[in-house]
Amino acid sequence: MAAHLPTTPKSLIVCADDFAANASVSLGIAQLAQRRRISATSVMVLSPRWPQDAALLQGLRAQIDVGLHLDWTSEFAVQAGHGLSLHNAMRRAWMRGFDPKQAQMVIQHQLDLFEAQWQAPPDYVDGHQHVQQFAGIRQALVQVLTQRYGNLPAQPYLRISRAPAGSADLKTRVIAWMGANALKKIATNNRLTSTSVLSGIYNFSGTGADYARHMKRWLQQTPAGGIIMCHPAQAIEAGDEIGMARRQEYNYLSSSEFADALQQAQVVITRGVSSRIQG
């Protein structure tokens, strides 16, 4: 009887979005990072909490990637003067695209806010509600990153919001249609590293058991080098539209059930350094 050869573990990035959105989000993300249940977090630098919450991540520099969650559609972006609703942002992207010169100014400002607290460039850039892929913004983003960090030995990598092959549903298809392939092509042409696929997209409804089933499927379907995004928070805060989902995600990600799911799927949570990113 032939012996079974050991299977090589699959490396995935588990990224917690919306750091600094509120106190419970920042605390929950920091705790999950300390427990090595996530390997990246994306920062909303327009939030007034970012300057103080940055301290929660300082001791975690060696074990997680910290990136810019580029923002056009949150209440923080509206207060900053350039924000608009997701519906209107998608409409603008489809109809005529964002003005690249104005977009460059917004991107530079958010990178400045990131670096002012972190004292280093972001490890990567993605987008709140996937705006990094929108027409006008994606071109501006690649140009800014190339000009700003082109001489660095390790440039920020880009998230491509595209579901794994064979696992797309209506929501993931719409997100990809907003420019996943176009951003990938522009990034490649400008020698910027980008991730292969993104899992973790759902409608923020259902029970904790539903989320556990989602995660087990994402762990199986996401290819090596891909990202599974999440939106955890330690507690539900007033005014947070997805507060219940955030709390359920935190409970699951901090549980032994998640640890067991990782082992069963033979997944190792890793940072997104360029040498590990595929596709």
N, C-alpha and C positions, 0 to 999 in steps of 0.2 A: 504494500500500500504506500503510495507516494506521500511524502511529507508535505505539509502546507507551508509554503514560504511566507515569512512575515510580510505584511503590507506596509509600504512606506507611508508614514503619516502625511496628511494633506495640510498645508499651511494656509490659513485664512486670516484676514484682517477683520476684527470685530470692532466697529466704529460707533461710538456714542455721539449722536448729533446734539446740537443746541446747548453746549456748555455756556453758562452765564445767562440762559434764558430766565431763570429764577433761582432762588437759593437752593430749593430742593433738587433741581436738576443738577446744579454744580456739585452739591454734596454727594448725590447718588452716583454720579459719574466718577468722582474722585475715589469713592469707596470701592466701586467695581474695579477701577484701575489698580488700586492697592492690592486687591485680591486676585489680580491678573485674569479677570473675566472679560476684559476688553483690552484692545491694544492700540486704540486711537480715539481721539475726541476732536470734534469740530467746534470752533469757538465763534459765538455771535459777538463780535467786537463792538457793535453799536450799542449793546446793552450797557446801561450804567453800572452793572455789576462786574463787568470784565476787569477793571483795575483791581478790585479787591479779591475777586474769586480766582484770579491768576495765581495767587499764593497757594491755592489748593493743589496746583499741578507742579509746583516747583520741585518737589521731592520725587516726582515721577518721570523726570526728563529721560532717564535711562531706560525706561520700560514701555513708554507709549509714544506714539506720534501725536503731535498737537498741530492741528491745521486750522485754516481760515474757513469758516462757514459763510461764504459770500452771500450778502443779504440785500435783496431788493423788496421783499414782500412782507416783512414782519412789522409790528407796530414800532419797533426801533428804527427801521428804515423810513417809515412814514414820518416819524419825529425828526429824522435827520434831513428830510426835505426831498429825498429822491424816491421814496417808497410808494408802492401802489399795490392794490389787491392782486392776488394770484391770477384771478380771471383777467384783469386788465393787463397784467404783465404778459400772460400767454397771448392775449389778443394783439398786443403791440409786437411781440416777437413774430407772430404769424403774418400780421398785416404789412409791416414795414421794417421791423427789427429795431432794436435800440440804437441810438446814435453812438457809434464806437468811440468818438472823442469824449463825449460825456461819460460813457461807461468807463473809460480809462481813468478818469478823474475819481469816480466813485471807488474803483478797485484800488487805486493808489492810496486813497484815504483810509480804506479799511486795512490795507497792508501796513500803513503807518501806525494805526491804532493797535494792530497786533504786535508789531515789533516794539512799540513803546513800552509794553508790559513784559513781553517775552524776551526781549533783547536778542532776538534771533529771527531769521525768516521762518515761515511756517513749513512744517514737513510736507504738507500737501495743501491743496485747495479743492473744496467742493462747493456746493451751493444750497442755501436754504430753499426748499421746494424746487431744487434742481435748476436754479436760474443760471448756473455756470454754463449750461448748454444752450441758452436762448440766443437767437440770432442777434448779432451786434455785441452782446456780452461775451460770447465765446471767442470772437475774434479779438476783442479788446483784452480779454484775460490772457490769452496766449502771448499777445504782443507785450503786455506789461511784464509777465513772468520772464519772458525771454530777455527783455531789456534790463530788467531789475536784477535778475539772478543768473544771467547767462554765463557769467564768469566764475560762478561758484562750482566747486567740485561736485556738490550734491544739490541739485535744484529741486524745488517742490514738485511733487507728482500731482496728477490730476485724477479726480474721480470721474469715471464714465458711468452714467446712470442707465445701464442696460441690463435687463434680466438675463440669466443664463439661458442658453438655447433650450427650447422645449418647455420652458416654465413660465412663459409670459402670459399675463391676463390683460384685460382691458386697461387697467390703471398703469401697469408697467409699459404697455405699448404706447400709451399717450405720452408718458414721461420720455421714452426713447425717441418718439417722433419729434420731440422738442429740440432735438439736435445731438443725440448721443453719437451717431456715426460721423456727423460733421465735426464735432469737437475732437473725436478720436483722430480723424484725418488731419486736422489742423495741427494737433499736438505732435503727431508723428512727423509731419512735414517740417516742424520746427524743433525736432529732436527732444521733445519733452516726454518724460515717462508718464504713462497713464495706467490705471488699473484695467482689468479685463471686463469684469461684470459687477453688478450690484444686486444683492439680495436684501431682504428685510422690508420690502414694500408690501404694505397691506392697508386696510382702511381704518385701523386703530379701533376696531370694534371687537366684540367677543369677550370671552372669559380668559382667565389665566391658562386654563387647559387648552384653549384654542391657540393661544400664543405659543405654548409649548409644542403643539403639533406643527405650527408654522416653522418654528426654529429647527425642529428635527428635519423637516423637509429642506430647509435652506442649507443646513449643514451637509446634507447628502448631495444636493443639486449644484451647489456653488463650486466651480473649479478652483484649483490651487491658484493663489494669488488674487482671488476675488475678495470683495468686501461684503460683509453682512452688516448693514447699518441697524442701529437701535436708538430708542429715544427714552431712556430710563430716567426716573426721578425717585428720590427717597420717599417723598410724600406728595399728596395732591395739594396744589396751591390754588387759591381762588383765582378765577379768570383764565385758567389754563384749559383750553378747549380739549386737549387730549390728556388731561391730568390722570384720569383713570387708567388709560392705556400705559402711560409712563410708569405709574406705580406697579401695575401688573408686570411690566417688562423688568423692572428692577427686582421684584420679588423672584421672578424666574431666573434671571441672570445671576443672582446671588445664591441660588439654591444648589443643593447637591444634585437635583434632577438635571440641571444644565451641565454640571461636571460629568455626570453619567452619559449625557447625550454626546458630549464632545468625545468621550472615550469610545462610545459605540460607533460613532462616525469616523473615528480615527483622525480627528482634526486637532491640529496644534494652532493655537492663537499666536500670531506673530505680528510684528510691526511691518509696515509697508515700505521698507527700504527698497531701493531700485532693483537690487540684485534678486529680490524675491518676487517682484511684480512680473506677471506674464501677460502676453497678448497685447 
